[in-house]
Amino acid sequence: MRRTDQTLLDQMQITDAEITRRMDLLFLSQSELKMLFDQKALIENNIDEIVDEFYERQTEVDEISLLIGDSDTLSRLRLAQRKYVLDLFSGHYDREYVNNRLRIGMVHKRIGVDPKLYLSAVRTLKTVITKNLIKYSKDSSLLSQVLEALDKLLYFDTTLVFDTYIGSLIGEIENEKKRTEVYAKSLEVKVAQRTKQLEEQARLDPLTNIYNQKAMRDLFRRELSLAKRNMKNISVVYFDVDNFKQINDKHGHLAGDDVLKHIGESIIANIRETDIPCRYGGDEFCIILPDCNTSCAESICQKIIDSFIERYPYYTLSIGISGAGIEQYLDENELIKIADTNMYKAKKETGFHVHASKV
């Protein structure tokens, strides 16, 4: 159930038994409550005098005057105080009475009345009511008992008010704790996401958005180990752009960068999700192809060539391929070296050429 669907009494789990227990702790008896009720007519006759004097004294305190603020607020407070005083002598000290006292504490907390100011106000109110009881009481023999009962009831009210003060503070602390936990959790997620992004960026070549050489070698060692364990083929493609220096010299480095970017796009568009593309350095590229023999690798290379030639029909690529698997495996450096050697063999041919060899 939402808090807004509960009374303060329910929220604070104050039962009838708890109300009785609190009165017993203050030695506030039913006979004393009856004494207070017997003063009801006297209080009703002098309620305006009581409220007037109370606020005359209260507004002399600068802190309280600032909290009240204006005449409209003061008028509303006077009406509320009138009811509060009359309830002290109403003869009804039940759940509704207690809930109203709890609400008073909640309101005072929300508008920022410090406990010291509340206690000062209670002391002032007690003084004003006592003055009127002494002045107008017709039974002086019972007066001391009535005043004692009033003192106990005001203590009873104060415990309820302070319970709501404390409850509100605990609620604020719990809410702040929840907000802090939510913020900390969201911050952890953001940090994790940012860390992942930074780690990913550290693994990628910023120009082509494919792996850099270091990341490729780490992944290559893992894939080579898996290929050996599972007795699978693995191929390495190594290539560069023919006469790339001339492209830079003739058209500028920005034009050369565009060529490299397009190669990166062509590679990503034509390899499998399990393949590992890499800008090895300069205009040299390397692709690791797990579970792929040299024939399969040549087919993938042809797709990359077709994609590249659509954009740059006057430029060519020289591609070398090395492969290993099932019978024999070399380490990553040897496989890259063989693919590199095959690339230079391909360069001896005119136009696009792929040179492949399997260990």
Secondary structure as UniProt FT lines:
FT   HELIX           3..5
FT   HELIX           8..11
FT   TURN            12..13
FT   HELIX           16..25
FT   TURN            26..27
FT   HELIX           30..38
FT   HELIX           40..45
FT   HELIX           47..58
FT   TURN            59..60
FT   HELIX           62..68
FT   HELIX           71..88
FT   HELIX           95..110
FT   TURN            111..112
FT   HELIX           115..136
FT   HELIX           140..203
FT   TURN            206..208
FT   HELIX           213..230
FT   STRAND          234..241
FT   TURN            242..243
FT   HELIX           244..251
FT   HELIX           253..270
FT   TURN            273..274
FT   STRAND          276..281
FT   TURN            282..283
FT   STRAND          284..290
FT   HELIX           294..311
FT   TURN            313..314
FT   STRAND          317..325
FT   TURN            326..327
FT   HELIX           332..347
FT   STRAND          353..358
//
